Amino acid sequence: MPPPAASAHRRVRRRWWAPALAVGLLLAGGVTVAASRGSAPAPVRIAVSGPARPVAAAAPVTAPSTTGAPAPAPAPSSPPVRLLVPRIGVDAPVQGVGLNPDGTVEVPPLDRPGQVGWYRNGPVPGGDGPTVLLGHYDTRKGPAVFHGLPGLRPGDRVDVRRQDGSTFSYRVRELHQYAKDAFPTELVYGATAGPQLRLVTCGGTLGGNGHYSDNIVVFADPLPAGS
């Protein structure tokens, strides 16, 4: 897909982990689906767009005294290995993905429709910033791992198991749908004040070229420990 408009791109300083181009991802799945269907399917739309309740404001942060204080805990460094989303029945393996030569984000191979991709140039679950997980909506063989993603609702739980055996949990805050030629790269991949989660798949209309018109993005906040 084309990069963002040059003027818009100049206004935003890209974070070190953000891909160079907007994410026109998961296109190949649409190509194979189009080839196997006699007519175009109904457009894929999110069920709910805004938060079900106001997002709680973060508590003020004050600098702790360093006198006699223990050293701060190291930042999380364990990558994700499994994603669980109970509402939509997802219990799927996660593998790291990087960037294609053109700067777009890699996606899981089409012959593994049940696999989720973690953008490994970004933060691990629990690290400061957005952990971005990508999955296909469907393939020629039928629904893929994120087929149910448009039906998520604010408040739904998402658990990410890490390689060290721990689990970091999130609660869905909101869903948004963006045209692929207007994908908000900075909003999805840019720096945040603390841990965040993004789940990304395809949506919109399956065009005659076999590509979906949109991306669907789920935004989720960390749950308190022990929740």
Stockholm file with secondary structure:
# STOCKHOLM 1.0

chainA/1-227         MPPPAASAHRRVRRRWWAPALAVGLLLAGGVTVAASRGSAPAPVRIAVSGPARPVAAAAPVTAPSTTGAPAPAPAPSSPPVRLLVPRIGVDAPVQGVGLNPDGTVEVPPLDRPGQVGWYRNGPVPGGDGPTVLLGHYDTRKGPAVFHGLPGLRPGDRVDVRRQDGSTFSYRVRELHQYAKDAFPTELVYGATAGPQLRLVTCGGTLGGNGHYSDNIVVFADPLPAGS
#=GR chainA/1-227 SS CCCCCHHHHHHSCCCTTSCSSCCCCSHHHHHHHHHHCSSCCCCBCCSCCSCSSCCCCCCCCCCCCCTTCCCCCCCCCCCEEEEEEGGGTEEEEEEEECBCTTSCBCCCCTTCTTCEEEETTSCCTTSSEEEEEECCSEETTEECTTTTGGGCCTTCEEEEEETTSCEEEEEEEEEEEEEGGGCCHHHHHSCCSSEEEEEEEEEEEECTTSCEEEEEEEEEEECCTTC
#=GC SS_cons         CCCCCHHHHHHSCCCTTSCSSCCCCSHHHHHHHHHHCSSCCCCBCCSCCSCSSCCCCCCCCCCCCCTTCCCCCCCCCCCEEEEEEGGGTEEEEEEEECBCTTSCBCCCCTTCTTCEEEETTSCCTTSSEEEEEECCSEETTEECTTTTGGGCCTTCEEEEEETTSCEEEEEEEEEEEEEGGGCCHHHHHSCCSSEEEEEEEEEEEECTTSCEEEEEEEEEEECCTTC
//
